[in-house]
Amino acid sequence: MPKGYVLLTEAIEDPEGMAAYERASVPTLIQGGAAILAVDDSPRLLEGEWHGTRTILLEFPSVEAARAWYESPEYAEAKPLRQAAATSNAVLLTGFEMPS
């Protein structure tokens, strides 16, 4: 079963509001089985255009686990804090398993 990844880009407009979001969301990530693979406040753009100033990459045991976290009642309480503090994009990605 491939892993699931959530990629978020954020243009933070309210640093204090984002700090409140981080405090509220971290317990939901732990509960959801996530690993925080990257948090970058200055990603180096190689091609094209990129949204925001902060990029976060989360890894979950499966796509289903990632979706369950994002749709959980616990995260539903934290999500509006992020949406009020930043203009964000979020995508769910399916991990790639190299064929044998």
C-alpha positions as CSV (number, residue, x, y, z in Angstrom):
1,M,0.0,0.0,0.0
2,P,1.6,3.3,-1.0
3,K,2.1,6.1,1.5
4,G,0.1,9.3,1.4
5,Y,1.5,12.7,1.4
6,V,0.0,16.1,2.0
7,L,1.7,19.1,0.5
8,L,0.8,22.6,1.8
9,T,1.9,25.9,0.5
10,E,1.2,29.0,2.6
11,A,1.5,32.7,2.2
12,I,1.4,33.7,5.8
13,E,-0.4,37.0,6.6
14,D,-0.9,36.6,10.3
15,P,2.2,35.0,12.1
16,E,0.4,34.9,15.5
17,G,-2.6,33.2,14.0
18,M,-0.3,30.7,12.3
19,A,1.4,30.0,15.6
20,A,-2.1,29.2,17.1
21,Y,-2.8,26.9,14.1
22,E,0.5,25.1,14.6
23,R,-0.3,24.5,18.3
24,A,-3.8,23.2,17.4
25,S,-2.7,21.1,14.5
26,V,0.4,19.2,15.8
27,P,-1.7,17.0,18.1
28,T,-3.9,16.0,15.2
29,L,-0.8,15.1,13.1
30,I,0.4,12.9,15.9
31,Q,-3.0,11.3,16.3
32,G,-3.2,10.8,12.5
33,G,0.2,9.0,12.3
34,A,1.9,11.8,10.3
35,A,5.6,12.4,9.9
36,I,6.6,16.0,9.1
37,L,9.2,15.5,6.3
38,A,9.8,19.2,5.5
39,V,9.0,22.7,6.6
40,D,10.7,25.3,4.5
41,D,10.3,29.1,4.7
42,S,12.4,29.8,1.7
43,P,12.0,27.0,-0.9
44,R,14.3,27.3,-3.9
45,L,12.2,27.5,-7.0
46,L,13.8,25.5,-9.8
47,E,11.1,26.0,-12.5
48,G,7.7,27.7,-12.9
49,E,5.9,29.5,-10.2
50,W,5.3,28.6,-6.6
51,H,2.7,29.8,-4.2
52,G,3.5,31.1,-0.8
53,T,6.5,31.5,1.4
54,R,6.2,28.3,3.5
55,T,6.0,24.8,2.2
56,I,5.2,21.7,4.3
57,L,5.4,18.1,3.4
58,L,3.6,15.5,5.5
59,E,3.9,11.8,5.2
60,F,1.1,9.3,6.3
61,P,1.1,5.5,6.3
62,S,-1.4,5.5,3.4
63,V,-3.5,7.8,1.3
64,E,-6.5,6.7,3.3
65,A,-4.7,7.8,6.6
66,A,-3.9,11.2,5.0
67,R,-7.5,11.8,3.9
68,A,-8.8,10.6,7.3
69,W,-6.5,13.1,9.1
70,Y,-7.6,16.0,6.8
71,E,-11.3,15.2,7.2
72,S,-11.1,14.4,10.9
73,P,-13.2,16.4,13.4
74,E,-10.0,17.2,15.3
75,Y,-8.3,18.8,12.3
76,A,-11.6,20.5,11.3
77,E,-11.2,22.6,14.5
78,A,-7.6,23.6,13.6
79,K,-8.0,24.2,9.8
80,P,-9.9,27.5,10.1
81,L,-7.0,28.9,12.1
82,R,-4.7,28.3,9.1
83,Q,-7.2,29.5,6.6
84,A,-7.6,32.8,8.6
85,A,-3.8,33.3,9.0
86,A,-2.6,32.4,5.5
87,T,-3.6,31.9,1.9
88,S,-3.0,28.2,1.5
89,N,-3.0,25.4,-1.0
90,A,-3.2,21.8,0.0
91,V,-2.9,18.6,-2.1
92,L,-3.0,14.9,-1.4
93,L,-0.5,12.8,-3.2
94,T,-0.2,9.1,-3.6
95,G,3.3,7.7,-2.9
96,F,5.2,5.9,-5.6
97,E,6.3,2.3,-5.2
98,M,9.2,1.3,-7.4
99,P,8.3,-1.9,-9.3
100,S,10.4,-4.9,-8.5
